[in-house]
Structures are given as structure tokens and as C-alpha cells.
């Protein structure tokens, strides 16, 4: 699965997503993954996300990915709604397996499943799960993608291409083996999925007044930073040598021929902080035992400047439709 381009969204989607309610603080806005609605003295944060690009642990992953977006706004997720479709009426065992995984993820995060819809459709070849996550806050200001300011330091947690590498190990194991990946490496890559949640670090970091936070989903860390820069009206400069390194990610990137910076990476959180907050943020993440690094800074200008292996490259323009996992599905369609 891939996203439509920003041009397509602006032409065919956003003109019809109009807001007629003064209590909607933040409605449908590109790059802002959470809608914000005022309900009395409370702000309701909401987000919906589908998962069809993975097969193993589909329900578990869908819950974590949807809850990540609420958490990245500095708000704790509380409730979820689950839409689950399987290909055939006879797929009762698959239905139970996915719902069992949904329930396990909900328990891990501490969210309640308050409703949804289950069914089957002969028009799909793989199961589809879409989760709506909800949370509330009565104090503080929700963190947005668009808040980065010139002079801020840029934080990346855990590493890059985490989710994508794990999905390749689970759903493309035969391709990996044919490319020289060992069984031990497959097992190590699969374990990366256990780091997919950004809820713990988001809740801690929100207390340190981040100017912006955004989790790295489709398009990877590069797209995430492009969205922060574009919505904030600034430039971002990073040095990839400072990003927490995962040898297994590099191994898979070489075997499959993908760019880790552009690979889906749920579990990675990008955030910007004023320089005076860096020490406090560093201490908090060390206490959580979460790998992290400050990899660059926010500058005047536009786009993202990347220093990689001594070579500088500058990227501009939103490319949300481009993701390395979607490209892997296109190259290896038999895995669908």
C-alpha cells in the first residue's frame, strides 16, 4: 500500500474535507496526523490508520501504529475503534487471530477497544485492519508537526527503517534467504517490530516542551523531516552518521537494495527541541533506555539537507507517495 501524492490530495480530497464546526481546532491538514476537537474544557485527539502492507502480527501492528500518532501529539491514547475485513466468510480462524493480536496490543498500551466493525469482502486478497485511536487532554498544548523553530535541535529515537526491515524479515523471508540473509539475521530483524511503539518516549518527551514531534511512518525518516520542515516553514540539516546505527538494518538494506532513510519506520520518533532542553531530554531517554541521538538542527530555508558518508544532498518537496516498502511489494508481488 502507498499513499496518494500531495498533488492528488489537494485536487481530489482536501476540497471536500471541509470544517463547519467552530469546535474543530485542527481538522484535515496534510502532515498533521491528529485531529483536535474541543469538547467543553477538554481537547479530543483522534487519528485513523489502515494496515495492509504487513501480514504477520497485522492486528497488533495496526493498534500500535494508530496509537503512535496520538502519542506523538503529546496526548496519551485511551480508546480505539477497529475495522477488520478478511477476504472470505470462511476466514474465521484468521479473524480470531487478528483480533487476538489487537487485544494483546491494546493491553500493552492500556487502551480500551470501544467498538468497530468486522466483516469479509471478496474484493480483497489480504486482510485489512484500520484502527481509530482517541485520547483527551485538559491541560497543556498538543504538540504539532508544524512547530519547529530555527535554532532547534533535531532528535531521532531508536534508528531508521525499523518497521520496514521487520516486515521484510516476516513477509519476504524467502527473498531474504535467496539474497544471503541467514536464519539468525532473519530472527534479529523480526525482533525490531517489538520496538514499534513510540508511546513511552512521546509521553516523557512531551513534558520537555518539544516544538514539534512526528513519528516516522511511510516515506521513512526523510519524509517525516520533510513534513516537519514544510509545515513549519523552515529547513532541517542532519548528519546520518549520528543516527543510532542498526547493523541488521544495513544488512537488509544491502540485500534488498532499499534506502533506509526512505523506508517506513514506525517506532522512530522525530522531534525538535530548543537547545536548552537537550540535556533534560537526553537524561529522560537514558532513563527509559531508549536509543536516541540529536542528529542536526533547524535552520532558515526549506527542505532537508542530509550529510551521508561525507556527501551532502538537499531534498525539497513532499513525496508521501514514495516508500521503500511499497517498492518492495511491487518488485516481489508473489509475496502478496
QUIFEN-V157389 format. One record per run of one state. SS is the DSSP state (H for helix, E for strand, C for the rest). FROM is the first residue (numbers start at 1). LEN is the number of residues. If there is no record, write none. Layout:
SS	FROM	LEN
SS	FROM	LEN
This chain:
C	1	5
H	6	7
C	13	1
H	14	3
C	17	7
E	24	3
C	27	2
E	29	1
C	30	2
E	32	1
C	33	2
E	35	5
C	40	2
E	42	10
C	52	6
H	58	14
C	72	5
E	77	10
C	87	5
H	92	18
C	110	2
E	112	9
C	121	7
E	128	10
C	138	7
H	145	3
C	148	5
E	153	5
C	158	4
H	162	10
C	172	1
H	173	6
C	179	4
H	183	13
C	196	3
H	199	10
C	209	3
E	212	4
C	216	4
H	220	13
C	233	2
E	235	5
H	240	3
C	243	4
H	247	10
C	257	3
H	260	3
C	263	6
E	269	5
C	274	1
H	275	14
C	289	3
E	292	8
C	300	3
E	303	6
C	309	2
E	311	5
C	316	8
H	324	8
C	332	1
H	333	3
C	336	1
